[in-house]
Amino acid sequence: EKSNLQRVSAISIKIPPMPQGPLSVKEFCLQRFSFERGWHAISPTFVVGNTVGWQRFTIPEVDVEEIRLVCLSNQMADFFPNLQKLAVDA
């Protein structure tokens, strides 16, 4: 069976700055899938700045077949500080 492993050491993200991007991701983590552990975090919680252009986030190198970006809060969250953040199993 063919392996689809890819080595990941960074992710870059570009969001529209406020006020154009109120639903753009602000805090996120990266997760990978394994049959032993299911989806689990492979990064700390990153914070995306409200700036124009690409932003790069690095992680220790990891070989993955499946990876996902999990949005924990959006840029609008600053305007509603009493709302709870999404809890994600690490």
C-alpha positions in Angstrom: 0.0 0.0 0.0 1.3 3.4 -1.0 2.2 5.8 1.9 1.1 9.4 1.8 3.4 10.6 4.5 4.5 14.2 4.3 7.0 15.9 6.6 5.6 19.1 8.1 7.6 21.7 10.0 5.6 24.9 9.4 2.3 26.3 8.2 1.6 29.7 6.7 -1.7 31.4 6.9 -3.1 34.6 5.4 -6.2 36.3 6.7 -8.0 39.5 5.7 -7.4 42.1 8.5 -10.3 43.6 10.4 -12.8 44.9 9.6 -12.9 42.7 6.5 -12.2 39.5 8.3 -14.2 39.2 11.5 -14.6 35.4 11.1 -11.0 34.8 10.2 -9.1 32.5 12.5 -7.3 34.1 15.5 -6.2 31.2 17.7 -5.6 27.8 16.3 -3.7 24.5 16.8 -2.6 21.8 14.4 -3.7 18.2 14.9 -2.7 15.0 13.2 -4.5 11.7 13.0 -3.2 8.3 14.1 -5.2 5.1 14.6 -3.7 4.7 18.0 -4.6 8.2 19.3 -7.2 9.5 16.9 -6.9 13.3 16.3 -4.4 14.9 18.7 -2.5 18.2 18.9 1.0 18.5 17.4 1.4 22.2 18.1 0.8 24.8 20.8 -2.0 27.3 20.4 -0.9 29.8 17.9 -2.2 33.4 17.6 -2.7 35.0 14.2 -2.0 38.7 14.1 -4.5 41.1 12.6 -2.1 42.0 9.8 -1.8 42.0 6.0 0.2 39.2 4.3 1.3 35.7 5.1 2.2 34.6 8.7 4.4 31.6 9.3 4.1 29.2 12.3 6.7 26.5 12.9 6.5 23.2 14.7 8.9 20.4 15.4 9.2 18.2 12.2 6.5 15.6 12.1 5.6 13.0 9.5 1.8 12.9 8.8 -0.7 11.5 6.4 -3.5 13.7 7.7 -3.3 17.1 9.4 -5.9 19.7 10.2 -6.0 23.2 11.4 -8.5 23.6 14.3 -9.8 27.2 14.8 -10.1 27.9 18.5 -11.3 31.5 18.2 -11.8 34.1 15.5 -10.8 37.8 15.1 -14.2 38.9 16.4 -13.6 37.2 19.8 -11.8 40.4 21.0 -15.2 42.2 20.9 -16.9 39.5 23.0 -14.4 38.6 25.8 -17.1 36.9 28.0 -17.6 34.1 25.4 -15.7 30.9 26.3 -13.1 29.5 24.0 -13.6 26.2 22.3 -12.1 23.4 24.3 -10.1 20.9 22.2 -8.7 17.7 23.5 -4.9 17.8 23.4 
